[in-house]
Amino acid sequence: MILFPRTIGPIPVDAVISEVIESRLRITELPVEFGADITDHAYVEPKRITIEGVIGGSTSRSSSGGRAVAVAGWQALKSLQESRVPFTLVSGLDVHRNTLIESITAERDKDYSMVLKFTAELREIQIVSSSYSAGVSGAPDDGQAKKLTSKTLGTTDTAIKGSPDVIRGDISTTTTTTTATTTDTGSILYGLVN
């Protein structure tokens, strides 16, 4: 669905009072031990658009048809928001794809009693698709792991898995005894080293 100027989705807007478009760049910072924070990345945030508009034919009190159009416009804006279906919004400055209505505010007073004066806050959303691949299952067809027994521990597949020994990193230790004797230097340490 494409939105042309003066429409929000399929909903015609009779008058756009104001339009605010916000474009932000998020700059990430990391603290370092000494000195100022460093910047390592920047990314563009989704655009935010705020539209203040009027739906309805006339602000005069004699127009009962204007009130029906205002009510229908309010219901249509709420339905579009609640559907959560992204649409393309063509603003006066840019084309905004994958836009959703984040909030709608209706203003009713003596000047706008026969029409719908509203403020709609819209935001672009980022849609991603995930990919997947079939992995290799380690479980047997019945889904149960085999119990380790003395018979199954003898096979090469389970011998490595069930072995309590660590193949790498084992350091064998030996017990030694030393006897300290004093020499003519009078040092016990001298006798151990030499």
VEXZAVO-699858 format. One record per residue (C-alpha): y, z, x. Coordinates in steps of 0.25 Angstrom, whole numbers, plus 5000, padded with zeros to 4 digits. Example, Ala and Ser with C-alpha at 12.3 -4.5 7.8 and 13.67 -1.06 7.14 Angstrom:
2
498250315049499650295055
//
This chain:
194
500050005000501449965006502750035002503949955001505350015002505750094989504250124986503350234990501950174988501950104975503050194970504450124969505650214974506850174966507850224977507650274991508750384994508350415008507150385018506950465031505850415041505450505052504750455064504250565075503650555088502850685092502950715107501850815111502250915122501350995131501851125138501651135153501551255162502851225169504051145163504251075150503251025140502650885143502450775133501150705133501150625120501950575109501550515095502250465083502050545071501950485057503250445051503850525039504650465028505550535018505950455006506950504996506950414984507150394969506150344959506650314945507650214939508850294936509450434937510150424924509650524913509450424903508350354910506950414905506250294912506750344925506050484923504750414920504850334933505250454941504050534936503150414939503750404953503450544956502050534951501850414959502350474972501450594970500250504967500550424980500650554988499450614982498550494984498750504999498650355001499450315013500450195010501450115018502850155016503950045020505250125022506650065025506350075040504850065042503450045037502650175036501150155035500150265030501250345023500950465014501950545005501950685011502850745000503650704988504850784983505550754969506950794967507350814952508850844948509850804938510150674946508650634948508050684935507750544930507150494943506250544954507050574967506050604978505850634992504550584998504050615012503050515018502250515031501450415038500050465041499150425052497750375047496650365057495250325056494150395063492950325070491550375072490250335078488850375076488350475086487050505092486350615084485650715093484850765081483450715077483250635064482850765057484150825061483450955067483450985082482151005089481751145093481551165107480151215111479351225124478751085120480051015118480751085130479751005139480350875135481450815143482450805131482350945127482051005141483550975146484151025133483251155132483251185147483951315150484351265164485651205168485451085176486751085183487551205188486351295191486551365203485351445208485651585214484851655225484851805228485151845242485251975249486152005260486152125269487452175274487452215289488552255297488752195310489552225322490852175315490652275304490752175293489752165282490352025278490151975292488652005291488551925278489251805283488651795297
//
